[in-house]
Structures are given as structure tokens and as C-alpha cells.
Amino acid sequence: MKKETREILFKVILHMLAWAVLLGLPLYLMIRFEVKGGFLLTFYIISLINGLIFYINYLILVPRFFFRKRKYKYYLSALVLIACFYFVSDFSMKILNGNEPEARKTETFDRSPDDKINPGPPRGGPMAYRLPLRGSHFIGYFSTAVFLVFFSLGLKVLERQSKIEKLQEEMEREKLNSELAFLKNQISPHFFFNTLNNIYSLVSISPEDSQNAILRLSKLMRYLLYESEQGNTMLSQEIDFMNNYIDLMKLRTSEKVSLGVRLPEKFEDRGIAPLLFVPFIENAFKHGISNREKSFIDISMEIYGDSIIFRCSNSVHTARESETIGIKGGIGLENVKKRLGLLFPGRHDLKISKSEKQFDVILRINLS
């Protein structure tokens, strides 16, 4: 609400400044060129009429008719508006003509006797104001009124389009936040309980390892609950989250699983949306591990300036064929695809491929 109030206030101030310049201009002309007072009065009457045409169309006719798909009523109303104010303008000019009967005479400059014989440019003296003739008044009024109607229409359309674009951006941000919350809710519950079960089994075997696991779990939960709430995080924090996540998932793996992790340690830290990479890692641990067969998971990330290349590969097992087929269309990965499309339109490339023995994900992101 405060933002809308500021925008309205800024618009009002902008209009007031424009009117201040417009109404102050004739005062400057009077001083600079010694124009008589009749010009000032006429200018202000015409400006008032033009201002009424502009704001009636801008504030009433366009929102009420043009934006509500009643364009024939709008054009008819605009025509009536122009016609009505023509009579007001014409009446005002007649009053001014009545008040200044000498106004239609030729210039009243001071001339010498020689100037009457050989008239030439005046040597000086105040310029007399001449009210416009009826024909020229009609043409000038009509062209100005039509211009003001279409100018106010275009201005209102542009403002409305800008407002629509802002609303769309706000909706996209809300969609991103809801998808992020959904993704966090998807990751957290089963991962949390599985990790607690693994820690529980470690307590009697290795109290020290169980303590380290609890510490890592607390860091993960803090990241999920607080650090990623702002909708943006640092790349270093995201990599720390992935390392802690992988270390905890190791508790579930047996000696039959070959795990390769190559995440960068030295790089230029950048801002990035949270939880973009962990769904791929989670799917790899969920679908790429077999307790009966040899398995592998290979995770790597490379950073080159503004470019990030993330790779995740895992083995595919016959017993999990039905599950693995659904990975490409899984909820978590579909969620990430949508977020990537909103966050990095035209600046990312996601390739997901599956062979008989291997499932691969390659994600390239351009942060610039």
C-alpha cells in the first residue's frame, strides 16, 4: 500500500511540475517581449479548457469506457467532450473580444511619420495582443483538442500496461516463493526422518559420528528454515548445504556404492536462488543406490566467471526401472525446471538423459 501511495504521489508531483512550467511560461513572455495582459488572460483560459479536456478523458472516459471494451461509447464521448468545450472556448473568446474591442486592429507600435509612408518593421514599443479570428480559432482548438485526447489516451494505456507488467512480475515472484516453499516441504520431511533413523543407528556404534551428524543436520535445517527464506542466497552457502547433505546421505550408503563429489572450494561468491541443485542430488541417492548391486553416484560443479556447470550421474538398476522412468517427470525436477525458466529465461540449459545403466543431469547457468 505504501508503494502505491508513493507512486500516486510521484505522479501528482509530476503533473504539478508540468502545469507550473506551462502556466509560468506566459509570465516569462510578458517580461521578455512586453506582451500585453490580454494575452495572459486568454492563455490561461485556453490552458484551463485544455486541462479539463485532458483530465476528463484521462481520469473518466478512458477507464470507464475504453478499458471496459466499450470503445464506441468512448469515441462518442470524446467527440461530445471536444464539441462541448469548443462552445465554451468560443464563448470565452467572444467575451474577450467584447472587453477589448480594439484587439483586432493592426499592431499599435510607436511609428514615426516616415513609417506611415514607408511602413516597415516597428522600432520598438509594446506588442498589442490580437485575439484569433473565428476560423483560425476553430482549427487551432480542434487540432489541440484531438491531440490532447489521444495523448491522454496513450498515456493512460502506457500506465495501465506498466501496472499490468508489475502485477505479472509480482505474481511470478509469488509463484517462485510458493514453488520454493513446496520444494523445501518436499525435501525436508522424508529426508529429515531418514537422517534421524540413520543417526539413531549410529548412536550405539559411534557416538562421535552421531554427534557430527546431528550438527550437520542442524545446519541443514537452519538453512532450509531461515537462510533460504529471502528467496536468494550466496553460492558458497548453497555449496555448503550440498556438502552437508551429501555427508548425511553417506550414512545410508554401503561399501557397494562408489561416491564421487567434486564441488569447488575457491570461487567468486555470487548470489543465487536456493535449492536449485539439491533435488538432482536427492534423486541420485534415492534412485541410484542398490543394496544388492554395485552402484555409483558422481556429482560435480565447475564455475567459470558467470557460468556454472553442474553435473550429476547415477547408476540405474533393473529392480528400480519403474521408479527411474518417472524421475524425469518427477515433482522435484519439474519444480526445478519451472524455477529455472522463471529465474534464468534464455540463460540456462538443462539436459536430462537416461541410458540402460546410467542417468545423467547436466545443468548450465549463466548468472550475468
Helices and strands as residue ranges (DSSP letters): H 2-33, H 37-56, I 57-66, H 71-99, G 101-104, H 113-117, H 134-203, H 207-225, G 227-230, E 233-234, H 235-249, G 250-252, E 257-262, E 271-272, H 278-287, E 295-304, E 307-315, G 318-320, H 321-325, H 331-343, E 348-354, E 358-366
